[in-house]
Amino acid sequence: MPTTTSSDGTGIYYEVHGSGPAVLFVHGSGGHHAAWWQQVPVLRDRFTVITLDLRGFGRSDSTMDEFDSRAFPDDITAVLVDSGVERAVLVGQSIGAAAALRAALRQPGLAAGVVLAHSLGGIDHPDLAARVQADRAEAVKLPVLDRLLTPRFQADEQEKTFLFRQMGTFNTAKMADLRNLNTDGPTVAELAGSGIPLCFLAGENDAVLRPDTVRAAAALLPSATLELVPAAPHSMYWEAPDLFNAALIRFLEKAYATELTTAGASA
């Protein structure tokens, strides 16, 4: 599978699967390209699916002294350019959402849309910042795994829970190592003016980001799509992939309505 070079010379690993309009997945702090094993097989028959490892994660270069998240958008852009896709919907999970959103805003011509999965993408707004801070203050009272997966899933799906925990062992960068995660976020006005289709995708049982916080963000951007999934946790893509995939496909079909209609007519 290919490796490309980010703007500062960092080697970035990525994979491409399937064909059709493109969707690129950006993992969270405990993931890497293989985290999307329950999404790629579902999407690749209709979409070109791109997965990557941000610097410090998976098979990408992890030799740097620190991991500055301000460089993550360049990693994403490098993959988009190297893969040869003209436009892609960027799907960012948790901390990956901020990187995806910044990449889209830096190169709007490459972004057919952005999905902020279980994150507000670092939007710079005082009310939202206060809400996110309050949510995190409550989340840290829980064990880390309980923030991400429901207790029932952990009890009923012990194999998948074990695999979930093992995923992070392939990464050099840990959450505590990441720098500038919440700096240089876009304003609501910048997002509204960008014209980039936006989707807030979250779960009603997210222990890291409360549903009311997501609703408040969506209310500030009336043109955005809001997908709040009942009974879904922070790591919905892992615990409830059918629900995550269905919500994502609804947005992809909206973002790529013309392309998919044309493809269907010619089939």
N, C-alpha and C positions, 0 to 999 in steps of 0.2 A: 504494500500500500504506500501511497506517496507521502513525502515529507516536503514541506516548503519552508521558505525563510521569511520571518517577520521583518519589519522595517529596520530593526537594530541587529539583524543577523541571527536571531534566535531560531533554531530549528523547530518547526511545528508539524506534528504528525496529524494526518487526517485520513478518512476513508470515504468512498463514494459508492452508493448502492442504488440500483434501480434506474428508472428513467422517467422523464416528465418534468413538470414544474418543480423547482428546487425548494427544499426545506433543509435548513442547517441547524443542528442542535448544539447548544453550548451548555455543558454540564455545570453542576454546582461544586461546592468545596470538597465533597467526598467522592466525586465521580471522575469519570474520564470517558473516552469515546465508547467504551463497551457498556456504559450505564444504560444505553438506549436499546438494549437487546429485545425489549418488548414493544418497541416502536418501529424499528427498521423493517421487520418482516411484514408488518401491517401496511406500511406506507409505500414500500419500494415498487409495487406493481403499478402505482399511479404517479409516483413522485420520485425525483432524484433526491436521495437522502444523503446528507453529508454529516458526518460526525467528526469531532476533532478533540485533541488534547490541548488545552491552554498550556502555556509555559509553566513548568513545575509539576505538571500532571501527566500520568500515563507514560506514553512513549515520546513526548516532546522534551526538548532540552530543559534540564532541571539543575544545571550547574551554577546558576547565578547565586550571588550571595543573599539576595532578597527577592521577593516576588511582588512587584509593583503592579497592582491591578489596572493602573492607567495604561499599561502596555497591552492588556488583553484585547481591546478592540483592534489593534494592529494585527494581532495573531489571527483574528477572525477575517479581517479584510484580506490578509495574505492568502488564506485558504480559499476564499471566494474567487480571487483573481487567478490563483494557480489551477483551480478546478475547472475554470473556463465557463462557469455559469454566468449568465447575464444578470439575473435577479434571483433572490432567494428570500423566503420567509425565515427570519431568524427566531429560533425558539430558545429562550434562556431560562434555565432552572435555577431559582434562588440567586446566588451571587452571579451566576452566568447571565442573568437577565440584565444586570447593569452593563455588563460587557457587550451584550447583544444590542442594547439600546444605543449605547455610545457609538458602536460600529455603524449602525444604521444612520445615525445623525451625521457622522463624519462623511459617509459615502451614501447619500440617500438614493442615488441611482441604482445601487446594488440591492436595495431592500424593497421587497414586495410587501413587507409587513413585519411586525415584531410581536412575538408572544412573550409576555412577562409572566412566567409561571411561578407562582408563590413568591412574588417579589413586586415591588413598585419600581424597580430599576433605578433607584437612587434619584427619583424626581425631586427637584429642589423646590420645596413648598413648606412653609413653616408649620401648618396644621398637619400635613402628612408626616413630616419629620417627627413631630411630637407623638403622633399616633404610633409610628413605627418604633420609636424609642420605648414607649409604654408597653407595646406588645413584646418586645425583646426582654424587657425587665421581668415580665411574667414567664416568658419561655425559659430563661436561664434557671428558674427554680426547678425545672424538670431535668431528669437525666437526659443526656444528649439523644439517645435512641428514642426516647419517648416524645421528643420534639418532632421527630421525623416520621415515625411509624406508630400506628395505634397499638395499644397493648393487646387487643384481640388478634391483630395480624401477627404480632410477635409470638403469641402463644400457638396460634393455629398454623402458621407458616414458618416453622423454625428453620427450614432449609433456606428459604429465600431471605429470611432475616440474617442468617449467618453469611450468606453471599453478599448481602447489602453491606455488612460490616467489613467484609474482606476487600471490597472494592477500593476502599481508601488506602489499603496497604500498598497499592501500586503507585501511589503518589508521593513525591518528595515534599511538595508544598502542603501544609496544613492550614486550617482556618486561621490559627494564631499567627502564621507567617505572612499572611496577605496584607499588603499596605494599600492605603488610599481607596478602600472599598466604597466609601461614601462621600467622595470628593468630586467636584466638577460635574454634578448631576444637572440635567437639563431642566429648565423651567417649564411650567405648564404652557406658557405662551410659545416657547420654542417648539414643544411637541405639537401643539395645535397648528402652528405655522408650517411645520415640516411636511404635512400632507401624507405622512407615512401611516398606513393602517396599523392600528394598535389593538391588542387583545390582552385583557387582564384575565388570567386563568388561575384559579385558586380553589381550595377546598373549604367547605364549611367547618371542617374539623381541624383546620391548620392551627397547630399550637405555636407557630412562630409569627404568623401574620393573620390577625383576626379578620373575619369577613367584613366587619364594619369598616375597617381600614381600607380594604380593597374597594368597597362600595364608595367610600369617600373619594378615593382617587378617580374612579370611573366617573363620578358625578362632575368632576372638574374637566373631564374630557368627554363631552357627550357623544362625540363621533366614534369613540372607542367601543369595542365589543367587550362585554362583561360575561364571563363564564364562571359562575360560582357553583361548584359541584357539591351536592349534598353528601354528607358522611365521608368526605375525602380528606386525607391528611396532607401534611406538607410535602411528602414524597409520593404524591399521587401517581406519578409516572411509574413508580415501582410497585406500590401496594395495590393500586386500582387502575392498571393500565388500560382496561377497556373503557373506563370513564374518561381518563386522560386523552386517549386516542380519539374517542368520539368527539370530544370538545375541540380538540386540535383540528380534526378533519373538517368540522363545521367552519372553522375560520379559514382553513386552506381553500375550501371550496368557494368561500366568499372572495378571498384575495385573488384567486386564480379562476374566477368564473368564466372569463373569456377563453383562456387557454384550455380549460377542461371541456368546455362546450365544443370548441373547435376540434379537440382531440376525439371527443365522442362522436362527432359528426363524420369524421374521416375514418373511424374504425370499421 
